[in-house]
Amino acid sequence: MTRWEQWVRQPQALWLRRATFQVHLWIGIAIGLYVVVLSLSGSVLVFRDDLDDLFEDPWEFKNGQITMPDKPGLGLTVNEKALEANMMDV
């Protein structure tokens, strides 16, 4: 069987086809993760003031760094009054 016949009958058996598929797969996954990170960070930037109101002691930013509170977990406490004020009935 020549290479041409192999390519026509069983294209998945060729090394180049498998390599191209792997490159396509991993580039697609990387681009998808990049879009998710961009979406989340953009949303946080747009709604930054609302998020600051939602927490009682929001994180402080100084010189491009976050100073974390010494509380357990992420150190954030939800402001219940702000949460109730911003709730919507759907």
Buried (B, 14 or more C-beta within 10 A) or exposed (E): EEEEEEBEEEEEEEEEEEEEEEEEEEEEEEEEEEEEEEEEEEEEEEEEEEBEBBBEEBBEEEEEEEEEBEEEEEBBEEBEEBEEEEEEEE
